[in-house]
Amino acid sequence: MHRLSRNLKQLLTLMVAVCFLGAIPAAAQVSVSLPDGAGAAGTSGTIPVTVGDLTGEGVLSFDFTITFDESVVDITGFSADGTISEGMSISADTTGNSIRVVAAGAEELTGSGTLINLNADFGAEGNSALTFTDFVFNEGTPAADLSDGAIEIPEVALSLPHTTGAVGADVTIPVSTTDLTGGGVLAYDITISFDEEIVDISGIDATGTISDGMSINTDTAGNAIRIVAASGSELSGTGTLINLTGTVISEGMSVLDFTSVTLNEGTPHGAGVDGSITVGAEGVPTFEAALPDTTISEGQTLAFTYVATDPEGAALTYSITEGPAGATINAVTGELQWTPGLDDAGSHIITVEADNGTQAVTTTATVTVTDVEAEFQANLSGINEVPPVLSSGAGIANIDIDGNNVTVTGSFSNLVSDVNTAIRGGAHIHVGGVGTNGPIVIELQPTFATDERSGTFEADSNTVDVTTLTFPEGIDADSVLSALQNGNAYVNVHTDAHGSGEIRGQILRAGNSPPDASQITSPVDGSSYDVEGDPEDLLFTIATSVSADPDGDEVLFLLQVSSEPNFPLAGTEYITFGETPSLDVTVHDGARIFDEASGAEPGEIPIGSSEDIYMRTIATDGSQWTVGPTVQISLTRGLVTDTEPGLELPGVFSLKGNYPNPFNPSTTVRFDLPAAANVSVEVYDMLGRRVMTVQATSVQAGAERSVEIDAAALTSGTYVYRVIAETTSDTMVKSGKMTLVK
């Protein structure tokens, strides 16, 4: 009896606890969803992250991570325009197959709908899950009820536009398709749903579309239209498959949703990219100038300016709602630009929207890109010059060889000075291997931008029959064609600042891969050295691993040395190893590296101080390169005997001659300078005519000072040079003789 009473008491206690627990309200949850959608291969689009009602939930921030299959869809960033997140401070971090988005604001978020849009490039055919790996509002409250999504890239993608309409107006909505050619499509069966309170889609119009001439039946039932079409011949091409027709009923927005897409009996596989129609109270903008269906070639820039007007005179914003990766449009002027790459042959849909803030209108064009054979390619960079040049310039040249005809296309930009057109037009193809300089064999005709620091190689002006050209002695058309096809020729762009070349690239097979990385094996990271004693003594040896090239191309090794760990363009020195990646560094070399890193001047050497020096290797095939890991060493400055007794300055201005001599195309004049001076060089031919001037530059006092003469613009011969050093109180002049051999 006692045990029964105790058990009954425990049961009553448990029941009371359960009652109290049942009275506790459930924690607030907000739904967060990713869509199940589709995209067309090679295009860009947005993926909305949608939420339930945030009103009253106190949401000031959110943080989420989404993973995806980057071979199918590559999420590259975000857009908050027109979403619940507009006006927040937002950052995104994309790493491989994931994106993390962090947002914070001063005002609580309200409403439901699209929290934020993710920008995406749609890649290869396939399916990618869109998976939340984390989502947090504020610091965890309210809780997020997550629903993952997926993106499909089908063999054939049908798409509906995001368009606008006015109440009472008739509307035509195109159903677009990617290329059907060769797909064996004889029939299709599609169903599209809509909000019948906003728009009534009641029919179709096949006139002038891909479906023109097919046997077509439609079935409209409330909020959907089903279209069944069949033909005796295969469908081909890209563009408008068929037009939907209807009437706008009332203000609002209706999603245009593909509920089913079937081609033939399921093969090829097809899917639909949904669209929408927005109906507002204000007038709808109209396009006055819109891109027509257009055909261009790979590498050819498409440029077009859209013009739209608003009936109330409101400002319009232009955007691309569907288009190929890389296509851009100026949001204010409507200027569209796109340069298709070498893998972009085929048909591409470009849909442009003009938005007045309330209503928008879209226009769609099909751009057909024809294949351009480009068997060879050269990546242009200062790293590839011999010796390397510190330049922000870059470019690419595509070389097509058809029999004896050679065509060059491509572009370059961001040169540090204008192209030197006095050097036979300024851009050429030379014969020469990796790490060597050679003669010009083909003159190129770039089309320059206004500042002549960027330009393009257009096929029309850069196609030559090599059998019609005149070559240097010992070179003929056959040897030039052989060099072009066997990695023994390069493209070079000459500028005012770098007469022998600012950017260069070895001509190699298209699809060429860079060499494997090479790394410094000696000295080891963290090594320290005292820079003192006999300048000829060995301080340390730089040794690196030998890397291979996956294409079997010749590999050249460079050493980068800098006082900064990020190797900035200014202040980074390039040293050429050659084919054997090993280099002895003497005490004299170490003193020079230290002095340049510290900015020390003769008479003010900071004896006993230390500088961190950073080194890494670059393995290059002359076109593409791979950077190895960084090694840090420490140099402590001591007194270098014989060259720095008492750190004395030279007593007189003396010329040490030029090296190399003879030379091609540049040589270095060395001299001792007793005081800081502005140093210039004048070059005269043997008739006494001044043919060149190296502009004055400020040189600090000291032994073994130097000035480089770049004589690329001169012809072979013997010249006299005058080195002029102007101090605050004196002008000193010394002369020498040099021989240029080309």
C-alpha positions, 0 to 999 in steps of 0.5 A: 500500500505504501509503495502504491501511494508512492508510485501514484504520487510520482505519477501525479507529479509527472502529469503536472510537469507535463501540463506545465511543459505543454503550456510553454509556447513553441520557439519562433521559427522562420522558413528559409528556402532555396528553389528547385530550378533550372538554367541554360548551360553557359548563361548567368542568372540568379538564385533567390533565397526566400524567407517567411514573414520576418515582421516582429522577429527582431532580425538585424543580421543573418549568416549562412553557408550554401554548398553546390556542385561548381561544375554544374553551377558556380555561385559567384556573389550576391545581389540585394537590389529589390530584396528584403536585405537591400540597404544592409551591410553584406559580404560574401566569401566564395571558396570552391563549392561553397558561398558564405554570406554575412549581413547586418543592419541597423533596422529590423527586417520585415516582410516575407519573400526574397531575402537575397539573390545569389548570382550564378554562372550555369556550367555543364549539363547535370544536377547540383544540390543547393544545400544549407550547411548553416543558417543563423538569424542574429545569434540564433533567434529566431530559429531557421526552418531550412529547405534545400533546393537544386539546380538542373542544367538540362540538354535543352533549356526552355526559358520564360522572360521576366517581363511587364504589362499594363492593365487591359493590354494584350501581351505576347510572352516568348518561350525561348530555347537553347539550340535544338539542332541535331537533337532529333526533336520532333515533338514537345509537350509543355505546361506553364502555370500563372496567376489568373488574377494577374494575367490570362494566358489563353493562346499561342502564336507560332508565326515566325518561331521555331514551331512555325508549321508544326501541328499544335494543340493547346488546352487552357484550364484556369491557371495553366496552359498546356501546349502539345506540338508535333512535326514531321521534320526535326526542329533546329536552331535557337531562339523563340520556340513559340509565343504565348498570348493573353491579356493583363487582368490586374496589378501585381506579379505572376510567376510564369512557371514550367510545371512540365517539359517533355521533348519527344518521349523524354529524349533529349532531356529538357527543363524550364527556366521560370519567368514572371510578369509584373503589372504596376500602376505606372506606365511601362517603359518601351525600347526604342533601340534593341539588339537584333538577332546577331552573328559574331565570331569567337574573340570578336567584341559585341557592342550595342547601346540599348535605348528605352524611354519611360512614359512619365520620364522616369530614370531607367536602369538597364540590366541583363536578366539572361545572358552568357558569362562575361556579358556586361551592360552599363546600368545608366547608358545601356551600353552592352559589351561581350567578347566570346571566348574560344569555347563559346561557339554556338547560340546564346540568348541575351535578355536585357531589362529596362526598369523604372523602379516600378515597372520593367520591360525586357527584350531578347536577342539570339547571338550566334557565335561562329567557331574560329580555329585558334590552334596556338596561343600566347599569354603576354606578360612582362614576366616572359620578357628577357630579361623580365620586365616589371609591368602591369600589362597583360594580354593574349594572342591567338594564332591561327595557321591555315596553310601559308596564312597566319592570322593573329587575334586577341588583345592587350591592356594596362601597359605602363607606357604607350606602344612604341610604333616607331619600332616597326609598328610596335608589336611583332612575332619574333623567332626565338625560344624560351629565354632568348631574344630573336629577330622580327619575322611578322609585323603586327598591326594592333588597333589602339585605344586612345592612350595607346596602352591597350589595344586589340589584334583584329583578324582583318589587319593581322592576316598575312601570307608568310610566303610574301614576306621578306625575312632576315638572312637565314630565315625563310617562310618554311622555317617561320611556319615551323617555329610557330608550330614548335614553340620557337616563336613569340609575340612581343609588344614594345613600348616607350618605356621598354623598347626591347619589349614590355609584354611577351608570350611564347606561341604554344599549342592552345590548351597548353598547361603551365609547368609544375611548381618549383620550390626553393630547397636552399636556403631553408625558410627562416635562415639568417646570414651576416653580410660581411667580409670579402665581397667575393666570398660565398654567402649562400647558394639558392637551389630549387627543385626542377619541375616538369612541364605537362606538355613537354615544353621547355621550362625557364626558371626565375627567382623573385626577390622582395622586401615585402611578402606579397611581392609588389610590382614595384620593389620586386627583382627578377633574376633568371636562373636559366634551365639549371635552377641554382645560383650562388649569392656572394657577400657583394650580392647580399650587400646589394640586396640588403641596401636596396631593401633598406634604402641605405645610401653610401655613407649611411649603411646601417651596420648591425641592422637586419632586413627580412628578404622574401624569395620564391621561384617561377617556372615558366614555359614562356607563356604560362607560369607557376609560382612556388612557395615563399621562403623568408631569410634574414640579412644582418648588415656588416662591413664588406671589406675592400669595397667599403673601407670606412664606407668612403665615396669615390673621389672623382667621376670616372667611367667604367665602360659599358657591358655587354659590348657589342650588345643587342638591344641593351647595354649598361653603362657603369661609373663612379659618382662622387656626389648625388647627381642627375645623370643623363646619356646622349648617344651620337652616330659616327657623323656626330648626329645625336640619335638618342637621349636617355632622360635624366634620372637622380643617382645617389653617390657611390661606386659602380653606379649604372644607367641602361641604354635600350637601343632597340630603335637604332640600327646596327653600328658603332656609337659614341655615348656621353654620360652627363652628371649634373650636381648642384654645383658642377656638371661632369661629362665622360664619353665612351664608345659602344657597338650595336649588333642586330 
